[in-house]
Amino acid sequence: MTVWEARRVSSPWDGSGARWLFVPPALLLTLGLVGPLAAVVAAGSADHGPVGMFTQPFQSEVFLRAVWRTLVMAVLVTGCTWVVGVVFALALGLAPAWLGRVLFGVLFLTFWVSLLVRTYGWVLALQPAGALDGLAKALHLSSGGLGLYQTTPGLVPAMVHIMLPYMVLPVYAGLRGIDPAHLRAARSLGAGEPLILRKVVLPALRSGSAAGVVIVFVMSLGFYVTPAFLGGPHSQLVAIVLGTEFGRLQNLGGAAAMGVVLLVATLGLYLLADRFLRISDQWERF
């Protein structure tokens, strides 16, 4: 008997009629995800054919440059988010209960506040004569402003801020899985805090970190709103090029082909990471 068969046999919902509750989410998945994806594939195939749909985007210099910039940006954002996310998760685990609740509240503000509102906040902070420029002038750090608006150094912190919860939650789940007996045993053997952190805590966060890295990297590949507002004209990512093809140029077939290539690449990266890093095992912790 397989694991899934054993789960079905031992399910407390067997015979209760509760399986019909799966029908609404299945219909929602079909109408909200499968249907639009099928329409995109059909649009790309109608203009370029089943094979040309995958080869046509790579004949565009604009698309190829955008792919390179997107990969570099995704790696940069993922690395910065991992560093900040691990530190934040460790702070959550070590903080007193009241401070932990405050930190969780600050973290989840990124979910409670609209993405567009958060992006506008960064626009107001980074734009010329904005909040950061005013602070730099007040502290005599720069007389002409920082010049971060629509630049990569200005875009990265904004994306890290938005991606942070997707890194912190898997890492924190790994932190909660550490057996306190291991920490007590390490202390009883004379290990100091830095050694415990390096030999016990950080290895336990490896699987959670891998899950967070894959999530943030995959999301960064297709991120649109924040790069559209904070990215410069010479640093357009794939999602921005795709939006331009669809909206301004009305090139529906070209936009569909680029979207299919981006989807296949993203899905392939996730499946590859799941094959070697067992990312899907992390969801059982939540």
Secondary structure as GFF3:
##gff-version 3
##sequence-region A 1 286
A	DSSP	alpha_helix	3	9	.	.	.	ID=ss1
A	DSSP	three_ten_helix	18	22	.	.	.	ID=ss2
A	DSSP	alpha_helix	23	29	.	.	.	ID=ss3
A	DSSP	pi_helix	30	34	.	.	.	ID=ss4
A	DSSP	alpha_helix	35	55	.	.	.	ID=ss5
A	DSSP	three_ten_helix	56	59	.	.	.	ID=ss6
A	DSSP	alpha_helix	61	94	.	.	.	ID=ss7
A	DSSP	alpha_helix	97	112	.	.	.	ID=ss8
A	DSSP	alpha_helix	115	126	.	.	.	ID=ss9
A	DSSP	alpha_helix	131	138	.	.	.	ID=ss10
A	DSSP	alpha_helix	152	176	.	.	.	ID=ss11
A	DSSP	alpha_helix	180	188	.	.	.	ID=ss12
A	DSSP	alpha_helix	193	196	.	.	.	ID=ss13
A	DSSP	pi_helix	197	201	.	.	.	ID=ss14
A	DSSP	alpha_helix	202	204	.	.	.	ID=ss15
A	DSSP	alpha_helix	206	221	.	.	.	ID=ss16
A	DSSP	alpha_helix	225	230	.	.	.	ID=ss17
A	DSSP	alpha_helix	238	247	.	.	.	ID=ss18
A	DSSP	alpha_helix	252	277	.	.	.	ID=ss19
A	DSSP	three_ten_helix	279	285	.	.	.	ID=ss20
###
